[in-house]
Amino acid sequence: MANLTKPPRFLSFFYCSLIFLASIQIKVLCETYKVGDLDSWGIPTSSNPQIYNRWSRYHNLTMGDSLFFLYPPSRDSVIQVRDVESYSSCNLKYPILHMNDGNSLFNITKPGNFYFISGVEGHCEKSQKLHIFVYGNGSYPVSSAPGPDSAAAAPSYPTVSGSIPVQASALSFFKIPVFMISATIISCYML
């Protein structure tokens, strides 16, 4: 006579596999992108003056992703500015965020337009600036050129000064997956 209280073994295996794959997928959804790729964060060269414009067009950033700015801390910094006008005019006054440790990590926590310029006088005028757009919640990109409604479309943030902490240690990388894997093993054991 068949045991009707326990599901067949293949269903238990399928259920455990599904939970395991879901736990792996959750970790893979967020990425860290090095701004400028091999060129890092610096004044663009004459052979590649629009590097940051091209870089932002070819990276599809989403909430949860991070931007990694790598630069010599004694010679550069990164400033997040409020709006397209500050970005276009390279206005260093009233930054949202100032990062100056050479290994700056910016975590994308909401959709919208984000504007970054070099914190060193004169670098932004030489095209060391980055505009990114993150889709989500019905947001839409704002062009880099100032317009009559660009200030209204820019998100407002509290002013923060200091540097973003560098990437977490390798041990914290394993906290979520280990927890999920142990939950999977326990749930499979109970089947």
Backbone hydrogen bonds, N-H to C=O, Kabsch-Sander energy under -0.5 kcal/mol:
donor,donor_aa,acceptor,acceptor_aa,energy
4,L,2,A,-0.8
11,L,8,P,-0.7
12,S,8,P,-1.5
13,F,9,R,-2.6
14,F,10,F,-2.4
15,Y,11,L,-2.7
16,C,12,S,-2.5
17,S,13,F,-2.5
18,L,14,F,-2.4
19,I,15,Y,-2.1
20,F,16,C,-2.3
21,L,17,S,-2.7
22,A,18,L,-2.2
23,S,19,I,-1.9
24,I,20,F,-1.7
25,Q,21,L,-2.5
26,I,22,A,-1.9
27,K,23,S,-1.0
28,V,24,I,-1.3
29,L,25,Q,-1.1
30,C,27,K,-0.6
33,Y,31,E,-0.5
33,Y,66,S,-3.1
35,V,33,Y,-0.7
35,V,68,F,-2.4
37,D,34,K,-2.2
39,D,36,G,-2.3
40,S,37,D,-1.0
41,W,70,L,-2.4
42,G,40,S,-0.7
48,N,45,T,-1.0
51,I,48,N,-1.2
54,R,50,Q,-2.4
55,W,51,I,-2.7
56,S,52,Y,-2.1
57,R,53,N,-1.5
58,Y,54,R,-1.7
59,H,56,S,-0.6
60,N,58,Y,-0.5
61,L,59,H,-1.2
64,G,108,I,-3.2
65,D,62,T,-2.1
66,S,31,E,-2.4
67,L,106,F,-2.9
68,F,33,Y,-3.4
69,F,67,L,-0.6
69,F,104,S,-3.3
70,L,68,F,-0.6
71,Y,102,G,-2.0
75,R,72,P,-1.7
76,D,72,P,-1.2
78,V,99,M,-3.0
79,I,117,I,-3.0
80,Q,97,L,-2.7
81,V,79,I,-0.6
81,V,115,Y,-1.9
87,Y,83,D,-1.9
88,S,84,V,-2.9
89,S,85,E,-2.4
90,C,86,S,-0.6
90,C,87,Y,-0.6
91,N,86,S,-2.2
92,L,90,C,-0.6
96,I,80,Q,-3.0
97,L,80,Q,-1.3
99,M,78,V,-3.3
104,S,69,F,-1.9
106,F,67,L,-2.9
107,N,105,L,-0.6
108,I,65,D,-2.9
109,T,107,N,-0.8
112,G,134,V,-2.7
114,F,132,I,-2.6
115,Y,81,V,-0.6
116,F,130,L,-3.1
117,I,79,I,-2.7
118,S,128,Q,-1.6
119,G,77,S,-1.2
121,E,119,G,-0.5
123,H,120,V,-1.9
124,C,120,V,-0.7
126,K,122,G,-0.6
126,K,123,H,-1.0
127,S,124,C,-1.9
128,Q,123,H,-1.6
129,K,127,S,-1.6
130,L,116,F,-3.1
132,I,114,F,-2.5
134,V,112,G,-2.5
135,Y,61,L,-0.6
135,Y,133,F,-0.5
139,S,136,G,-1.7
150,S,147,G,-0.9
153,A,149,D,-1.3
154,A,150,S,-1.0
160,V,96,I,-3.5
162,G,98,H,-0.8
172,S,169,S,-0.5
173,F,169,S,-0.9
174,F,170,A,-0.7
174,F,171,L,-0.9
175,K,172,S,-0.7
176,I,172,S,-0.5
178,V,174,F,-2.1
179,F,175,K,-1.8
180,M,176,I,-2.7
181,I,177,P,-3.0
182,S,178,V,-2.6
183,A,179,F,-2.2
184,T,180,M,-2.2
185,I,181,I,-2.6
186,I,182,S,-2.4
187,S,183,A,-2.6
188,C,184,T,-2.5
189,Y,185,I,-2.4
190,M,186,I,-1.8
191,L,187,S,-0.8
191,L,188,C,-0.5
